[in-house]
Amino acid sequence: MLTRQELLQRITRVPQVNIGHFPTPLEACPRLSETLGGPQIFMKREDCSGLAFGGNKVRQLTFTIGEGVSQGADTIVHGAASQSNHCRQTAAACSKLGLKCYLRLARDPKSVVQGNVLLDYLTGADVEFVDVPFGPKLEAFKINLAEKLKADGLKPYVVTSPRSTALAAVAFAWCIAEIHEQQTELGIDADWIYTSSVGGTQSGLVLGTKSLGMKLKPYACAPIHWEGKINRIRDAANSAAAILQLDTMVNDEDIINTDDYIGEAYGHLTPEGIAALKLVARTEGIILDPVYTSKAMACLIDHIKEGRFSTDDVVIFLHTGGTPALFAYPEELNESLP
Ligand SMILES: Cc1ncc(COP(=O)(O)O)c(C=O)c1O
């Protein structure tokens, strides 16, 4: 087991760029807790991480772009689903650091110049929609594009798994170190941290809490069905442990990740998610996103309704951002109003 200072020292040694507002706040949500008759809920505001509407990827990009810059990159290549929060935060980070940014977005029903896509254009990224499905084929496409850019004399760095997921785990071990300190300041010792993740965010939460010997346990809701997700989350956590030279080993039993709140498919809104989004907006003035955090909040609300917590328990909800995507779902959200 490590102390917080020891963990932070190890994290400081990993190449990084200064692009976000850290530490992000950890704030109480008393009206949400009271309305639900549930535990004391605190929200860790990664949506306030400072860059182009924030989100969990700012912390991750601190290390992925940090790695690229340490290798001499002048160009970042990324690509994912069209409304990717990760791509939007990458484009904004490149603006801030004076790097070129190439985004190749999978053409899909949300390939509209709204939400994240609008921000990709506004931040000056080179954006193209491609008829390549999001997944391994798009990853290969990105690597191929980087080869072409190299031939043109650029020095590209590709944001791609598994490296990017391992560095995300480093980032969220750091987030846990922040929470550790903030809990001491607030005089709380939470039992659970809920989040939306099927990758590096959860890996880092698990690694961080385990290496510091905290009672805090991560509970993650997947936003997408992902075959082999437990292996992916475990391997990223253990790769991050190797990067940070930690003795901590993450096992399958450390990983709780449910598919129960995905709904029809990735990117499709659920009635429970929309209800959760409205409840948090109307009790705390905090805006969740339609694809990730609203579904994770629906899970927490269900667990409260099932009676899993007492009013003395403390639960942290990690708000991973994603709010610009709201503006790509006007019809679906309008239907649910007022
Ligand atoms: C808003 C938001 N929340 C959660 C996630 C899930 O993160 P991961 O599965 O990479 O840990 C993402 C990923 O894109 C996201 O954009």
PDBQT file of the ligand as one rigid body, heavy atoms in Angstrom, charges set to zero:
ROOT
HETATM    1  C1  LIG A 401     -18.792  11.664 -21.025  1.00  0.00    +0.000 C 
HETATM    2  C2  LIG A 401     -18.096  10.344 -20.981  1.00  0.00    +0.000 A 
HETATM    3  N1  LIG A 401     -18.264   9.572 -19.906  1.00  0.00    +0.000 NA
HETATM    4  C3  LIG A 401     -17.700   8.350 -19.800  1.00  0.00    +0.000 A 
HETATM    5  C4  LIG A 401     -16.908   7.859 -20.808  1.00  0.00    +0.000 A 
HETATM    6  C5  LIG A 401     -16.329   6.482 -20.645  1.00  0.00    +0.000 C 
HETATM    7  O1  LIG A 401     -14.963   6.511 -20.493  1.00  0.00    +0.000 OA
HETATM    8  P1  LIG A 401     -14.069   5.197 -20.548  1.00  0.00    +0.000 P 
HETATM    9  O2  LIG A 401     -14.943   4.054 -20.941  1.00  0.00    +0.000 OA
HETATM   10  O3  LIG A 401     -13.034   5.500 -21.555  1.00  0.00    +0.000 OA
HETATM   11  O4  LIG A 401     -13.533   5.025 -19.199  1.00  0.00    +0.000 OA
HETATM   12  C6  LIG A 401     -16.676   8.626 -21.962  1.00  0.00    +0.000 A 
HETATM   13  C7  LIG A 401     -15.873   8.092 -23.076  1.00  0.00    +0.000 C 
HETATM   14  O5  LIG A 401     -15.834   8.545 -24.162  1.00  0.00    +0.000 OA
HETATM   15  C8  LIG A 401     -17.286   9.907 -22.047  1.00  0.00    +0.000 A 
HETATM   16  O6  LIG A 401     -17.116  10.686 -23.124  1.00  0.00    +0.000 OA
ENDROOT
TORSDOF 0
